[in-house]
């Protein structure tokens, strides 16, 4: 399954969108409103009119690497 790194800017319905995709699968939060989500989550966000900016794609190892990099940057 493809994992997608996205940025969700603060907007009225962004919290509801994040809550809905978290109900449907695993998501990874990275500081500054960046998330790594399964590809099907993008349709859920689009259906809810939540805008996002795609930052990258990869497999599950991509999600792990993104999380490691974010943690190392704050160490």
DOTOR-169767 format. One record per atom (N, C-alpha, C): residue number from 1; residue in three letters; atom name; x negated, z negated, y. Coordinates in pm, 1 decimal, always signed. Atoms other than C-alpha are relative to their C-alpha. Example, Ala and Ser with C-alpha at 12.3 -4.5 7.8 and 13.67 -1.06 7.14 Angstrom:
<rs>
<r seq="1" type="ALA" atom="N" xx="-89.0" zz="+0.0" yy="-119.0"/>
<r seq="1" type="ALA" atom="CA" xx="-1230.0" zz="-780.0" yy="-450.0"/>
<r seq="1" type="ALA" atom="C" xx="-90.0" zz="+0.0" yy="+120.0"/>
<r seq="2" type="SER" atom="N" xx="+82.0" zz="+6.0" yy="-119.0"/>
<r seq="2" type="SER" atom="CA" xx="-1367.0" zz="-714.0" yy="-106.0"/>
<r seq="2" type="SER" atom="C" xx="+77.0" zz="-73.0" yy="+109.0"/>
</rs>
This chain:
<rs>
<r seq="1" type="UNK" atom="N" xx="-84.0" zz="+0.0" yy="-117.8"/>
<r seq="1" type="UNK" atom="CA" xx="+0.0" zz="+0.0" yy="+0.0"/>
<r seq="1" type="UNK" atom="C" xx="-88.5" zz="+0.0" yy="+124.2"/>
<r seq="2" type="UNK" atom="N" xx="+73.2" zz="-6.1" yy="-126.4"/>
<r seq="2" type="UNK" atom="CA" xx="-124.3" zz="+85.8" yy="+346.4"/>
<r seq="2" type="UNK" atom="C" xx="+32.2" zz="-122.2" yy="+85.6"/>
<r seq="3" type="UNK" atom="N" xx="-16.6" zz="+106.7" yy="-98.9"/>
<r seq="3" type="UNK" atom="CA" xx="-178.2" zz="-199.2" yy="+590.0"/>
<r seq="3" type="UNK" atom="C" xx="-32.4" zz="+62.4" yy="+135.2"/>
<r seq="4" type="UNK" atom="N" xx="+14.9" zz="-58.7" yy="-132.5"/>
<r seq="4" type="UNK" atom="CA" xx="-150.4" zz="-117.2" yy="+959.4"/>
<r seq="4" type="UNK" atom="C" xx="-26.0" zz="-111.6" yy="+100.8"/>
<r seq="5" type="UNK" atom="N" xx="+32.0" zz="+94.7" yy="-107.2"/>
<r seq="5" type="UNK" atom="CA" xx="-312.2" zz="-305.8" yy="+1246.0"/>
<r seq="5" type="UNK" atom="C" xx="+71.8" zz="+48.2" yy="+125.4"/>
<r seq="6" type="UNK" atom="N" xx="-78.8" zz="-38.3" yy="-116.9"/>
<r seq="6" type="UNK" atom="CA" xx="-78.9" zz="-307.8" yy="+1546.6"/>
<r seq="6" type="UNK" atom="C" xx="-10.9" zz="-107.0" yy="+108.7"/>
<r seq="7" type="UNK" atom="N" xx="-13.5" zz="+92.1" yy="-114.1"/>
<r seq="7" type="UNK" atom="CA" xx="-50.6" zz="-464.2" yy="+1890.3"/>
<r seq="7" type="UNK" atom="C" xx="+144.2" zz="+7.3" yy="+45.5"/>
<r seq="8" type="UNK" atom="N" xx="-138.6" zz="+5.5" yy="-48.0"/>
<r seq="8" type="UNK" atom="CA" xx="+296.0" zz="-579.0" yy="+1993.6"/>
<r seq="8" type="UNK" atom="C" xx="-2.8" zz="-68.7" yy="+135.8"/>
<r seq="9" type="UNK" atom="N" xx="+0.7" zz="+63.1" yy="-132.5"/>
<r seq="9" type="UNK" atom="CA" xx="+312.8" zz="-635.0" yy="+2369.5"/>
<r seq="9" type="UNK" atom="C" xx="+118.6" zz="-94.5" yy="+15.9"/>
<r seq="10" type="UNK" atom="N" xx="-109.0" zz="+95.5" yy="-24.3"/>
<r seq="10" type="UNK" atom="CA" xx="+523.4" zz="-922.9" yy="+2493.9"/>
<r seq="10" type="UNK" atom="C" xx="+118.3" zz="+74.2" yy="+62.2"/>
<r seq="11" type="UNK" atom="N" xx="-123.8" zz="-59.6" yy="-48.5"/>
<r seq="11" type="UNK" atom="CA" xx="+880.7" zz="-807.1" yy="+2541.9"/>
<r seq="11" type="UNK" atom="C" xx="+115.0" zz="-85.5" yy="-49.6"/>
<r seq="12" type="UNK" atom="N" xx="-116.1" zz="+83.7" yy="+31.0"/>
<r seq="12" type="UNK" atom="CA" xx="+1230.5" zz="-947.7" yy="+2507.1"/>
<r seq="12" type="UNK" atom="C" xx="+22.0" zz="-13.6" yy="-150.2"/>
<r seq="13" type="UNK" atom="N" xx="-33.7" zz="+3.1" yy="+142.0"/>
<r seq="13" type="UNK" atom="CA" xx="+1276.2" zz="-856.2" yy="+2139.5"/>
<r seq="13" type="UNK" atom="C" xx="-121.0" zz="-5.2" yy="-92.9"/>
<r seq="14" type="UNK" atom="N" xx="+118.6" zz="-1.5" yy="+85.8"/>
<r seq="14" type="UNK" atom="CA" xx="+916.6" zz="-882.7" yy="+2013.8"/>
<r seq="14" type="UNK" atom="C" xx="-0.8" zz="-116.5" yy="-99.1"/>
<r seq="15" type="UNK" atom="N" xx="-1.6" zz="+115.4" yy="+90.6"/>
<r seq="15" type="UNK" atom="CA" xx="+959.0" zz="-1233.4" yy="+1865.4"/>
<r seq="15" type="UNK" atom="C" xx="+97.3" zz="+23.7" yy="-114.7"/>
<r seq="16" type="UNK" atom="N" xx="-97.2" zz="-29.2" yy="+105.3"/>
<r seq="16" type="UNK" atom="CA" xx="+1269.8" zz="-1124.3" yy="+1674.9"/>
<r seq="16" type="UNK" atom="C" xx="-55.1" zz="+103.6" yy="-96.9"/>
<r seq="17" type="UNK" atom="N" xx="+59.9" zz="-101.6" yy="+85.4"/>
<r seq="17" type="UNK" atom="CA" xx="+1081.4" zz="-821.5" yy="+1542.5"/>
<r seq="17" type="UNK" atom="C" xx="-104.7" zz="-58.2" yy="-93.1"/>
<r seq="18" type="UNK" atom="N" xx="+103.4" zz="+63.4" yy="+81.8"/>
<r seq="18" type="UNK" atom="CA" xx="+787.5" zz="-1029.5" yy="+1420.8"/>
<r seq="18" type="UNK" atom="C" xx="+64.9" zz="-90.0" yy="-105.9"/>
<r seq="19" type="UNK" atom="N" xx="-70.3" zz="+85.4" yy="+95.2"/>
<r seq="19" type="UNK" atom="CA" xx="+1025.1" zz="-1278.1" yy="+1257.2"/>
<r seq="19" type="UNK" atom="C" xx="+60.7" zz="+82.9" yy="-112.7"/>
<r seq="20" type="UNK" atom="N" xx="-64.1" zz="-84.3" yy="+100.8"/>
<r seq="20" type="UNK" atom="CA" xx="+1210.4" zz="-999.2" yy="+1077.4"/>
<r seq="20" type="UNK" atom="C" xx="-102.1" zz="+59.3" yy="-97.1"/>
<r seq="21" type="UNK" atom="N" xx="+97.8" zz="-57.4" yy="+92.7"/>
<r seq="21" type="UNK" atom="CA" xx="+897.1" zz="-833.5" yy="+936.5"/>
<r seq="21" type="UNK" atom="C" xx="-66.4" zz="-108.7" yy="-84.8"/>
<r seq="22" type="UNK" atom="N" xx="+57.7" zz="+108.5" yy="+79.5"/>
<r seq="22" type="UNK" atom="CA" xx="+763.0" zz="-1172.6" yy="+825.0"/>
<r seq="22" type="UNK" atom="C" xx="+93.7" zz="-41.0" yy="-113.6"/>
<r seq="23" type="UNK" atom="N" xx="-96.0" zz="+27.9" yy="+107.1"/>
<r seq="23" type="UNK" atom="CA" xx="+1080.0" zz="-1219.4" yy="+620.5"/>
<r seq="23" type="UNK" atom="C" xx="-12.3" zz="+99.7" yy="-114.6"/>
<r seq="24" type="UNK" atom="N" xx="+4.8" zz="-108.6" yy="+98.0"/>
<r seq="24" type="UNK" atom="CA" xx="+1010.4" zz="-894.0" yy="+437.5"/>
<r seq="24" type="UNK" atom="C" xx="-134.5" zz="+17.5" yy="-68.1"/>
<r seq="25" type="UNK" atom="N" xx="+130.9" zz="-14.6" yy="+62.4"/>
<r seq="25" type="UNK" atom="CA" xx="+643.3" zz="-931.3" yy="+352.4"/>
<r seq="25" type="UNK" atom="C" xx="-106.9" zz="-76.8" yy="+74.1"/>
<r seq="26" type="UNK" atom="N" xx="+113.3" zz="+72.0" yy="-58.7"/>
<r seq="26" type="UNK" atom="CA" xx="+303.8" zz="-1068.8" yy="+435.7"/>
<r seq="26" type="UNK" atom="C" xx="-47.4" zz="+69.6" yy="+126.6"/>
<r seq="27" type="UNK" atom="N" xx="+60.3" zz="-52.1" yy="-121.8"/>
<r seq="27" type="UNK" atom="CA" xx="+172.5" zz="-1026.7" yy="+786.3"/>
<r seq="27" type="UNK" atom="C" xx="-118.3" zz="-89.9" yy="+35.3"/>
<r seq="28" type="UNK" atom="N" xx="+117.6" zz="+74.7" yy="-45.1"/>
<r seq="28" type="UNK" atom="CA" xx="-159.7" zz="-1134.3" yy="+934.8"/>
<r seq="28" type="UNK" atom="C" xx="+2.0" zz="+1.8" yy="+151.9"/>
<r seq="29" type="UNK" atom="N" xx="+4.6" zz="+9.9" yy="-146.4"/>
<r seq="29" type="UNK" atom="CA" xx="-170.3" zz="-1261.9" yy="+1292.9"/>
<r seq="29" type="UNK" atom="C" xx="-145.3" zz="-15.4" yy="+42.5"/>
<r seq="30" type="UNK" atom="N" xx="+131.7" zz="+7.6" yy="-61.3"/>
<r seq="30" type="UNK" atom="CA" xx="-483.6" zz="-1208.2" yy="+1497.2"/>
<r seq="30" type="UNK" atom="C" xx="+26.2" zz="-27.9" yy="+148.4"/>
<r seq="31" type="UNK" atom="N" xx="-26.0" zz="+32.4" yy="-140.5"/>
<r seq="31" type="UNK" atom="CA" xx="-510.2" zz="-1351.8" yy="+1850.8"/>
<r seq="31" type="UNK" atom="C" xx="+26.0" zz="+123.2" yy="+87.6"/>
<r seq="32" type="UNK" atom="N" xx="-34.1" zz="-102.3" yy="-99.5"/>
<r seq="32" type="UNK" atom="CA" xx="-382.3" zz="-1149.1" yy="+2147.7"/>
<r seq="32" type="UNK" atom="C" xx="+108.5" zz="+95.7" yy="-48.3"/>
<r seq="33" type="UNK" atom="N" xx="-117.5" zz="-76.7" yy="+43.2"/>
<r seq="33" type="UNK" atom="CA" xx="-59.7" zz="-1030.5" yy="+1982.9"/>
<r seq="33" type="UNK" atom="C" xx="-34.8" zz="+119.6" yy="-88.5"/>
<r seq="34" type="UNK" atom="N" xx="+38.3" zz="-104.4" yy="+95.8"/>
<r seq="34" type="UNK" atom="CA" xx="-233.9" zz="-822.5" yy="+1714.4"/>
<r seq="34" type="UNK" atom="C" xx="+40.6" zz="-47.8" yy="-138.9"/>
<r seq="35" type="UNK" atom="N" xx="-47.5" zz="+31.4" yy="+133.7"/>
<r seq="35" type="UNK" atom="CA" xx="-89.1" zz="-811.0" yy="+1363.3"/>
<r seq="35" type="UNK" atom="C" xx="-47.0" zz="+106.5" yy="-97.2"/>
<r seq="36" type="UNK" atom="N" xx="+22.3" zz="-95.2" yy="+107.2"/>
<r seq="36" type="UNK" atom="CA" xx="-176.7" zz="-648.3" yy="+1033.2"/>
<r seq="36" type="UNK" atom="C" xx="+121.9" zz="-11.7" yy="-90.6"/>
<r seq="37" type="UNK" atom="N" xx="-128.6" zz="+0.6" yy="+70.4"/>
<r seq="37" type="UNK" atom="CA" xx="+145.6" zz="-550.3" yy="+857.9"/>
<r seq="37" type="UNK" atom="C" xx="+3.0" zz="+111.8" yy="-103.6"/>
<r seq="38" type="UNK" atom="N" xx="-18.6" zz="-111.7" yy="+92.9"/>
<r seq="38" type="UNK" atom="CA" xx="+252.6" zz="-340.0" yy="+558.9"/>
<r seq="38" type="UNK" atom="C" xx="+65.3" zz="+117.5" yy="+72.5"/>
<r seq="39" type="UNK" atom="N" xx="-51.5" zz="-119.6" yy="-67.3"/>
<r seq="39" type="UNK" atom="CA" xx="+336.5" zz="+16.6" yy="+656.1"/>
<r seq="39" type="UNK" atom="C" xx="+152.8" zz="+2.2" yy="+13.8"/>
<r seq="40" type="UNK" atom="N" xx="-146.3" zz="-2.0" yy="-17.0"/>
<r seq="40" type="UNK" atom="CA" xx="+714.3" zz="-22.7" yy="+587.1"/>
<r seq="40" type="UNK" atom="C" xx="+50.7" zz="-86.4" yy="+116.4"/>
<r seq="41" type="UNK" atom="N" xx="-40.7" zz="+84.3" yy="-112.9"/>
<r seq="41" type="UNK" atom="CA" xx="+725.9" zz="-288.9" yy="+860.8"/>
<r seq="41" type="UNK" atom="C" xx="+14.6" zz="+80.7" yy="+128.5"/>
<r seq="42" type="UNK" atom="N" xx="-8.5" zz="-81.8" yy="-121.3"/>
<r seq="42" type="UNK" atom="CA" xx="+678.5" zz="-14.2" yy="+1120.4"/>
<r seq="42" type="UNK" atom="C" xx="+140.9" zz="+55.3" yy="+19.5"/>
<r seq="43" type="UNK" atom="N" xx="-137.6" zz="-49.2" yy="-10.7"/>
<r seq="43" type="UNK" atom="CA" xx="+1023.2" zz="+125.6" yy="+1040.8"/>
<r seq="43" type="UNK" atom="C" xx="+92.8" zz="-110.6" yy="+47.5"/>
<r seq="44" type="UNK" atom="N" xx="-82.1" zz="+114.4" yy="-42.8"/>
<r seq="44" type="UNK" atom="CA" xx="+1177.1" zz="-219.9" yy="+1081.3"/>
<r seq="44" type="UNK" atom="C" xx="-15.4" zz="-21.2" yy="+150.1"/>
<r seq="45" type="UNK" atom="N" xx="+23.7" zz="+17.6" yy="-143.9"/>
<r seq="45" type="UNK" atom="CA" xx="+1015.3" zz="-255.9" yy="+1423.5"/>
<r seq="45" type="UNK" atom="C" xx="+64.3" zz="+112.7" yy="+80.6"/>
<r seq="46" type="UNK" atom="N" xx="-60.8" zz="-113.4" yy="-69.9"/>
<r seq="46" type="UNK" atom="CA" xx="+1127.2" zz="+92.6" yy="+1525.7"/>
<r seq="46" type="UNK" atom="C" xx="+151.9" zz="-12.5" yy="+3.1"/>
<r seq="47" type="UNK" atom="N" xx="-145.9" zz="+17.9" yy="+6.1"/>
<r seq="47" type="UNK" atom="CA" xx="+1483.9" zz="+22.0" yy="+1410.8"/>
<r seq="47" type="UNK" atom="C" xx="+48.6" zz="-107.6" yy="+96.2"/>
<r seq="48" type="UNK" atom="N" xx="-35.5" zz="+108.9" yy="-92.5"/>
<r seq="48" type="UNK" atom="CA" xx="+1482.2" zz="-293.5" yy="+1626.7"/>
<r seq="48" type="UNK" atom="C" xx="-42.5" zz="+31.5" yy="+143.7"/>
<r seq="49" type="UNK" atom="N" xx="+47.3" zz="-42.4" yy="-132.4"/>
<r seq="49" type="UNK" atom="CA" xx="+1341.5" zz="-100.0" yy="+1926.4"/>
<r seq="49" type="UNK" atom="C" xx="-112.1" zz="-88.4" yy="+53.8"/>
<r seq="50" type="UNK" atom="N" xx="+117.9" zz="+76.8" yy="-39.9"/>
<r seq="50" type="UNK" atom="CA" xx="+1024.8" zz="-310.0" yy="+1928.8"/>
<r seq="50" type="UNK" atom="C" xx="-115.8" zz="+98.8" yy="+9.8"/>
<r seq="51" type="UNK" atom="N" xx="+111.5" zz="-92.9" yy="-17.6"/>
<r seq="51" type="UNK" atom="CA" xx="+738.6" zz="-109.1" yy="+2073.6"/>
<r seq="51" type="UNK" atom="C" xx="-129.3" zz="-63.9" yy="-49.9"/>
<r seq="52" type="UNK" atom="N" xx="+128.9" zz="+46.2" yy="+50.1"/>
<r seq="52" type="UNK" atom="CA" xx="+393.3" zz="-137.2" yy="+1920.0"/>
<r seq="52" type="UNK" atom="C" xx="-101.0" zz="+112.0" yy="+16.7"/>
<r seq="53" type="UNK" atom="N" xx="+109.7" zz="-95.6" yy="-8.4"/>
<r seq="53" type="UNK" atom="CA" xx="+57.1" zz="+32.8" yy="+1944.7"/>
<r seq="53" type="UNK" atom="C" xx="-80.2" zz="-11.0" yy="-128.4"/>
<r seq="54" type="UNK" atom="N" xx="+75.4" zz="+0.8" yy="+125.4"/>
<r seq="54" type="UNK" atom="CA" xx="-110.8" zz="+131.0" yy="+1618.0"/>
<r seq="54" type="UNK" atom="C" xx="-149.4" zz="+2.6" yy="+31.5"/>
<r seq="55" type="UNK" atom="N" xx="+142.7" zz="+12.2" yy="-25.5"/>
<r seq="55" type="UNK" atom="CA" xx="-477.5" zz="+29.3" yy="+1612.7"/>
<r seq="55" type="UNK" atom="C" xx="-86.5" zz="+44.5" yy="-116.8"/>
<r seq="56" type="UNK" atom="N" xx="+78.7" zz="-41.2" yy="+115.9"/>
<r seq="56" type="UNK" atom="CA" xx="-584.5" zz="+122.6" yy="+1260.8"/>
<r seq="56" type="UNK" atom="C" xx="+79.9" zz="-12.9" yy="-128.2"/>
<r seq="57" type="UNK" atom="N" xx="-66.2" zz="+3.0" yy="+130.7"/>
<r seq="57" type="UNK" atom="CA" xx="-491.6" zz="+167.9" yy="+892.6"/>
<r seq="57" type="UNK" atom="C" xx="-102.6" zz="-17.4" yy="-109.2"/>
<r seq="58" type="UNK" atom="N" xx="+86.4" zz="+13.1" yy="+116.7"/>
<r seq="58" type="UNK" atom="CA" xx="-635.1" zz="+82.2" yy="+555.1"/>
<r seq="58" type="UNK" atom="C" xx="+74.1" zz="-70.3" yy="-111.2"/>
<r seq="59" type="UNK" atom="N" xx="-58.0" zz="+71.0" yy="+112.8"/>
<r seq="59" type="UNK" atom="CA" xx="-572.9" zz="-86.3" yy="+222.7"/>
<r seq="59" type="UNK" atom="C" xx="+1.0" zz="-149.7" yy="+25.7"/>
<r seq="60" type="UNK" atom="N" xx="-4.0" zz="+145.2" yy="-15.2"/>
<r seq="60" type="UNK" atom="CA" xx="-541.0" zz="-457.4" yy="+156.5"/>
<r seq="60" type="UNK" atom="C" xx="-135.1" zz="-55.0" yy="+43.0"/>
<r seq="61" type="UNK" atom="N" xx="+132.4" zz="+44.5" yy="-40.5"/>
<r seq="61" type="UNK" atom="CA" xx="-917.7" zz="-494.8" yy="+193.9"/>
<r seq="61" type="UNK" atom="C" xx="-22.0" zz="+18.1" yy="+150.1"/>
<r seq="62" type="UNK" atom="N" xx="+5.8" zz="-19.8" yy="-145.6"/>
<r seq="62" type="UNK" atom="CA" xx="-876.7" zz="-360.4" yy="+549.0"/>
<r seq="62" type="UNK" atom="C" xx="+57.0" zz="-121.9" yy="+71.4"/>
<r seq="63" type="UNK" atom="N" xx="-62.1" zz="+118.9" yy="-60.0"/>
<r seq="63" type="UNK" atom="CA" xx="-646.1" zz="-654.0" yy="+628.8"/>
<r seq="63" type="UNK" atom="C" xx="-94.7" zz="-119.5" yy="-10.0"/>
<r seq="64" type="UNK" atom="N" xx="+94.7" zz="+110.3" yy="+17.6"/>
<r seq="64" type="UNK" atom="CA" xx="-899.1" zz="-900.8" yy="+484.8"/>
<r seq="64" type="UNK" atom="C" xx="-118.8" zz="+12.6" yy="+94.9"/>
<r seq="65" type="UNK" atom="N" xx="+114.3" zz="-22.6" yy="-88.9"/>
<r seq="65" type="UNK" atom="CA" xx="-1186.3" zz="-744.9" yy="+680.7"/>
<r seq="65" type="UNK" atom="C" xx="+37.4" zz="-27.1" yy="+145.4"/>
<r seq="66" type="UNK" atom="N" xx="-45.8" zz="+23.0" yy="-137.1"/>
<r seq="66" type="UNK" atom="CA" xx="-985.4" zz="-751.3" yy="+1003.5"/>
<r seq="66" type="UNK" atom="C" xx="+9.9" zz="-148.4" yy="+28.5"/>
<r seq="67" type="UNK" atom="N" xx="-12.5" zz="+144.4" yy="-16.4"/>
<r seq="67" type="UNK" atom="CA" xx="-910.2" zz="-1120.2" yy="+954.1"/>
<r seq="67" type="UNK" atom="C" xx="-138.0" zz="-66.4" yy="+6.3"/>
<r seq="68" type="UNK" atom="N" xx="+136.7" zz="+55.4" yy="-1.6"/>
<r seq="68" type="UNK" atom="CA" xx="-1275.0" zz="-1202.9" yy="+873.3"/>
<r seq="68" type="UNK" atom="C" xx="-69.1" zz="+27.3" yy="+133.3"/>
<r seq="69" type="UNK" atom="N" xx="+63.6" zz="-36.9" yy="-127.0"/>
<r seq="69" type="UNK" atom="CA" xx="-1393.9" zz="-1014.7" yy="+1182.2"/>
<r seq="69" type="UNK" atom="C" xx="+55.5" zz="-83.1" yy="+115.3"/>
<r seq="70" type="UNK" atom="N" xx="-62.3" zz="+78.6" yy="-106.9"/>
<r seq="70" type="UNK" atom="CA" xx="-1145.6" zz="-1199.1" yy="+1404.0"/>
<r seq="70" type="UNK" atom="C" xx="-47.1" zz="-144.8" yy="-5.4"/>
<r seq="71" type="UNK" atom="N" xx="+46.9" zz="+137.9" yy="+13.9"/>
<r seq="71" type="UNK" atom="CA" xx="-1252.0" zz="-1537.2" yy="+1264.8"/>
<r seq="71" type="UNK" atom="C" xx="-146.5" zz="-12.5" yy="+41.6"/>
<r seq="72" type="UNK" atom="N" xx="+141.3" zz="+2.7" yy="-37.4"/>
<r seq="72" type="UNK" atom="CA" xx="-1620.9" zz="-1455.3" yy="+1307.2"/>
<r seq="72" type="UNK" atom="C" xx="-18.5" zz="+10.9" yy="+151.0"/>
<r seq="73" type="UNK" atom="N" xx="+10.5" zz="-16.2" yy="-145.0"/>
<r seq="73" type="UNK" atom="CA" xx="-1562.9" zz="-1355.0" yy="+1669.0"/>
<r seq="73" type="UNK" atom="C" xx="+28.9" zz="-130.2" yy="+73.9"/>
<r seq="74" type="UNK" atom="N" xx="-35.9" zz="+127.1" yy="-63.9"/>
<r seq="74" type="UNK" atom="CA" xx="-1421.6" zz="-1701.7" yy="+1743.4"/>
<r seq="74" type="UNK" atom="C" xx="-88.0" zz="-116.1" yy="-46.3"/>
<r seq="75" type="UNK" atom="N" xx="+86.3" zz="+107.7" yy="+52.4"/>
<r seq="75" type="UNK" atom="CA" xx="-1691.0" zz="-1897.7" yy="+1558.6"/>
<r seq="75" type="UNK" atom="C" xx="-112.5" zz="-32.6" yy="+95.2"/>
</rs>
